[in-house]
């Protein structure tokens, strides 16, 4: 394990003004998104869409620090024969890879899941590293509802996250540790805060037990947000303050950066919340983004599978990347968003 290399890569992933593009949608997930824009989810169409993003020079060079790829994508070549992973590197971003195999039902815990994929992970990490991946991602899913999450579900997922992170660092691959408390449901802001604190404290205890070096990882948590069907939705400032409060209680300062997931927020909501946290200041870690849908919804709609729409789709992607880059430094404004729009 090269600790200096891990720390350098992790720091580069959360550098000021940039964030991580999550382009690691599974074949099933991207099919749902393509269905919404009337595009058949063939391997070539998936390739063409991701090539569109990776060749968006303005966004990739100026606002994207790293790109999370899917197993199919890291093996694909662009229309001119260039490996897609090379397009990411040529744009100055760091290639990464999703390595978990998805959330599956947790025995004797109705309504809860545990993420699988530890079996054979060491060998897969060796292969992915050879294909160019310098970081990896593993997502744990924590649902909130009547009587859940259970201690069993939280500890099972935290343990798996920690074992994954240790295996990554053994291979000199930076782990993105992603424990996501879902915003589905009717729970309020305080309930989300309580669950998020429980989850993060459990995750960092397990990371310690598995001897994971905190300087060589990136945390990808949810923001503290009320459930989608809650009768009271919190303001931008409330979300920012509550999220920072929870993180300061749970996340050691040795962690170089926190790259938030958007978790079903709208494009502008995800940007506004990130900006508000950075405006508050005082955090011991860099606060940035690792967005999927919140970066891609606009370019996907603009593209709609038509080659003639590639240029406008790239402009839409660059705009969202720039807005979030500004938010990661506390420099975004709603007025700028509206003026550009």
C-alpha positions in Angstrom: 0.0 0.0 0.0 1.4 3.4 -1.1 -0.1 5.8 1.5 1.3 8.9 -0.3 -0.2 7.9 -3.6 -3.6 7.2 -2.0 -3.5 10.6 -0.2 -2.5 12.4 -3.4 -5.3 10.8 -5.4 -7.9 11.4 -2.7 -6.9 15.1 -2.5 -7.1 15.5 -6.3 -10.6 14.0 -6.3 -11.8 16.8 -4.0 -9.8 19.7 -5.3 -11.4 23.2 -5.2 -13.9 24.0 -7.8 -14.3 20.5 -9.1 -16.3 17.4 -8.3 -17.0 13.8 -9.4 -19.2 12.7 -12.2 -21.1 9.6 -11.3 -21.5 7.9 -14.7 -21.7 4.4 -13.2 -25.4 3.7 -13.7 -26.1 0.0 -14.1 -27.6 -1.3 -17.4 -31.0 -1.4 -15.7 -30.8 2.1 -14.3 -29.7 3.7 -17.5 -32.4 1.9 -19.4 -35.0 3.6 -17.2 -33.4 7.0 -17.9 -33.2 6.3 -21.6 -36.8 5.1 -21.6 -37.8 8.5 -20.3 -36.2 10.2 -23.3 -37.3 7.6 -25.9 -33.9 6.1 -26.5 -33.2 2.3 -26.7 -30.6 1.3 -24.1 -28.3 -0.6 -26.5 -24.6 -0.9 -25.7 -23.8 1.5 -28.6 -26.3 4.1 -27.4 -24.9 3.8 -23.9 -21.4 4.2 -25.3 -22.4 7.2 -27.5 -24.0 9.0 -24.5 -21.1 8.5 -22.2 -18.7 9.5 -25.0 -20.7 12.7 -25.3 -20.1 13.5 -21.7 -16.4 12.5 -21.6 -15.6 14.7 -24.7 -17.3 17.7 -23.2 -14.0 19.5 -22.9 -15.1 22.5 -20.9 -16.9 20.5 -18.2 -14.4 17.7 -17.9 -11.2 19.9 -17.8 -12.5 22.7 -15.6 -15.1 21.2 -13.3 -14.8 17.4 -13.1 -12.0 15.9 -11.0 -13.0 12.2 -11.4 -15.5 10.0 -13.2 -17.1 6.9 -11.8 -17.4 4.3 -14.5 -19.5 1.1 -14.8 -18.0 -2.3 -15.6 -19.3 -2.1 -19.2 -18.0 1.5 -19.7 -14.4 0.9 -18.5 -14.1 -1.8 -21.2 -15.8 0.2 -24.1 -14.1 2.2 -26.8 -15.3 5.4 -28.3 -16.4 5.7 -31.9 -12.9 6.4 -33.0 -11.5 3.4 -31.1 -10.1 5.3 -28.1 -10.9 3.5 -24.8 -13.5 5.6 -22.9 -11.3 5.4 -19.8 -8.6 7.2 -21.9 -11.0 10.0 -22.8 -11.5 10.6 -19.1 -7.7 10.7 -18.5 -7.1 12.9 -21.5 -9.6 15.4 -20.1 -7.6 15.6 -16.9 -10.0 13.7 -14.8 -9.3 10.6 -12.7 -11.0 7.4 -13.8 -12.9 5.3 -11.1 -15.1 2.3 -11.1 -18.2 1.0 -9.3 -17.4 -2.3 -7.7 -20.4 -3.3 -5.6 -22.9 -5.8 -7.0 -26.0 -4.0 -5.7 -28.2 -4.1 -2.7 -30.0 -7.4 -1.9 -32.7 -8.2 0.7 -31.1 -8.7 4.2 -32.3 -11.9 5.8 -34.8 -11.5 8.7 -34.9 -7.7 8.2 -38.0 -6.9 6.2 -37.7 -3.8 4.0 -33.9 -3.6 4.4 -31.0 -4.5 2.2 -27.2 -5.2 2.3 -24.9 -4.5 -0.5 -23.1 -7.5 -2.0 -19.9 -7.9 -3.9 -17.1 -8.7 -1.5 -16.4 -12.2 -2.9 -13.7 -11.9 -5.6 -13.3 -8.2 -5.0 -9.5 -8.3 -4.6 -9.2 -9.9 -8.0 -11.6 -7.5 -9.6 -9.8 -4.5 -8.2 -6.5 -5.8 -9.6 -8.2 -6.0 -13.0 -9.8 -2.6 -12.8 -6.6 -1.0 -11.7 -5.0 -2.5 -14.8 -7.7 -1.0 -16.9 -6.9 2.5 -15.5 -9.2 2.9 -12.4 -7.5 4.8 -9.6 -10.5 4.9 -7.3 -13.6 2.8 -6.6 -17.1 3.2 -5.3 -19.4 1.1 -3.1 -22.9 2.2 -2.2 -24.8 1.0 0.9 -28.5 1.8 1.0 -30.2 2.7 4.3 -34.0 3.1 4.2 -35.9 5.1 6.8 -39.4 3.9 7.9 -41.4 2.4 10.8 -38.9 0.6 12.9 -36.1 0.9 10.4 -33.2 1.1 9.9 -32.3 -1.7 12.3 -29.0 -2.1 14.1 -28.5 -5.3 12.1 -28.9 -3.5 8.7 -26.7 -0.6 9.6 -23.9 -2.7 11.0 -24.0 -5.2 8.2 -23.7 -2.4 5.6 -21.0 -0.5 7.5 -18.9 -3.7 7.9 -19.2 -4.4 4.2 -18.2 -0.8 3.4 -15.1 -1.0 5.6 -14.0 -4.4 4.2 -14.4 -3.0 0.7 -12.4 0.1 1.6 -9.5 -1.9 3.1 -9.3 -4.1 -0.1 -9.2 -1.0 -2.2 -6.4 0.5 -0.3 -4.4 -2.7 -0.4 -4.5 -2.3 -4.2 -3.6 1.4 -4.1 -7.1 2.3 -5.2 -8.9 5.1 -3.3 -12.2 4.0 -1.9 -15.3 6.2 -2.1 -17.3 5.2 0.9 -21.0 5.8 0.2 -23.5 5.1 3.0 -26.8 6.6 1.6 -29.7 7.3 3.9 -32.6 7.5 1.4 -34.8 10.5 1.2 -37.8 8.3 0.3 -40.6 8.3 2.9 -42.4 10.8 5.2 -39.7 11.3 7.8 -38.8 14.8 8.8 -35.4 16.6 8.9 -34.6 15.6 12.5 -35.3 12.0 11.8 -32.9 12.0 8.8 -30.3 13.7 11.0 -30.6 11.0 13.7 -30.4 8.1 11.3 -27.5 9.7 9.3 -25.5 10.3 12.6 -26.1 6.7 13.6 -25.0 5.4 10.2 -21.9 7.6 9.9 -20.7 6.8 13.4 -21.1 3.1 12.8 -19.3 3.3 9.4 -16.3 5.1 10.9 -16.1 2.6 13.8 -15.9 -0.2 11.2 -13.4 1.7 9.1 -11.2 1.9 12.2 -11.6 -1.8 12.9 -10.6 -2.7 9.3 -7.5 -0.4 9.6 -8.6 1.9 6.7 -6.3 5.0 6.3 -8.7 7.9 6.4 -6.4 10.2 4.5 -6.7 7.9 1.5 -10.5 7.8 1.2 -13.4 10.0 0.2 -16.8 10.0 1.9 -19.9 10.2 -0.2 -22.9 10.7 2.1 -26.4 11.9 1.7 -27.3 15.4 2.8 -29.6 15.7 5.8 -33.0 16.2 4.1 -36.6 15.5 5.0 -38.3 12.6 3.2 -39.9 13.3 -0.1 -43.4 13.0 1.3 -42.8 14.8 4.5 -45.4 17.4 5.3 -42.6 19.9 6.1 -39.7 20.4 3.7 -36.7 22.2 5.2 -35.2 25.4 3.8 -31.8 25.4 2.0 -30.2 26.9 5.1 -31.7 24.4 7.4 -30.4 21.5 5.3 -27.0 23.0 5.2 -26.8 23.7 8.9 -28.2 20.3 9.9 -25.9 18.4 7.5 -22.8 20.2 8.7 -23.8 19.6 12.3 -24.1 15.8 11.8 -20.9 15.6 9.8 -18.9 17.5 12.4 -20.2 15.0 15.0 -19.1 11.9 13.0 -16.4 12.5 10.4 -12.8 12.8 11.5 -10.8 15.7 10.1 -8.3 13.3 8.6 -10.7 12.6 5.8 -9.6 14.9 3.0 -13.0 15.5 1.5 -16.8 14.8 1.3 -18.4 14.5 -2.1 -22.1 14.5 -1.6 -24.6 12.4 -3.5 -27.7 14.2 -4.9 -30.0 11.5 -3.8 -33.1 12.4 -5.8 -32.9 16.2 -5.3 -33.6 18.4 -8.3 -30.6 19.8 -10.2 -30.8 23.3 -8.6 -31.6 22.0 -5.1 -28.4 19.8 -5.1 -26.4 22.9 -6.2 -28.0 25.3 -3.7 -27.5 23.0 -0.7 -23.8 22.4 -1.5 -23.3 26.1 -2.0 -25.0 26.9 1.3 -22.7 24.5 3.2 -19.6 26.0 1.7 -20.8 29.6 2.5 -21.2 28.6 6.1 -17.5 27.5 6.1 -15.5 26.2 9.0 -15.5 22.5 7.8 -12.2 20.6 8.3 -12.8 18.7 5.0 -13.4 19.9 1.4 -17.1 19.8 0.5 -17.9 19.0 -3.1 -20.2 16.9 -5.3 -20.4 13.4 -6.7 -23.6 13.7 -8.7 -25.2 11.4 -11.2 -28.7 12.5 -12.2 -28.2 16.0 -10.9 -25.4 16.5 -13.5 -26.9 14.4 -16.3 -30.7 15.0 -16.4 -30.3 18.1 -18.5 -27.8 16.8 -21.1 -29.8 13.5 -21.4 -32.9 15.4 -22.2 -31.1 17.7 -24.6 -29.5 14.8 -26.4 -32.5 12.4 -26.7 -30.4 10.0 -28.8 -30.0 12.4 -31.7 -26.4 13.0 -33.1 -27.4 16.5 -34.1 -28.1 17.3 -30.4 -24.6 16.4 -29.1 -23.4 20.0 -29.0 -26.3 21.4 -27.1 -26.2 18.4 -24.7 -22.6 19.1 -24.0 -23.4 22.7 -23.3 -26.1 21.6 -20.8 -23.6 19.3 -19.1 -21.0 22.0 -18.9 -23.5 24.4 -17.4 -24.5 22.0 -14.6 -20.9 21.1 -14.0 -19.9 24.8 -13.7 -22.8 25.6 -11.4 -21.7 22.8 -9.0 -18.1 23.8 -9.3 -19.0 27.2 -8.1 -21.2 25.8 -5.3 -18.2 23.7 -4.1 -16.5 27.0 -3.4 -19.6 28.8 -2.1 -19.7 31.1 -5.2 -23.0 30.0 -6.8 -26.0 32.3 -7.0 -29.6 31.7 -8.1 -29.3 34.8 -10.1 -26.4 33.4 -12.1 -28.3 30.2 -12.7 -31.3 32.1 -14.0 -29.3 34.5 -16.1 -27.4 31.7 -17.8 -30.7 29.8 -18.3 
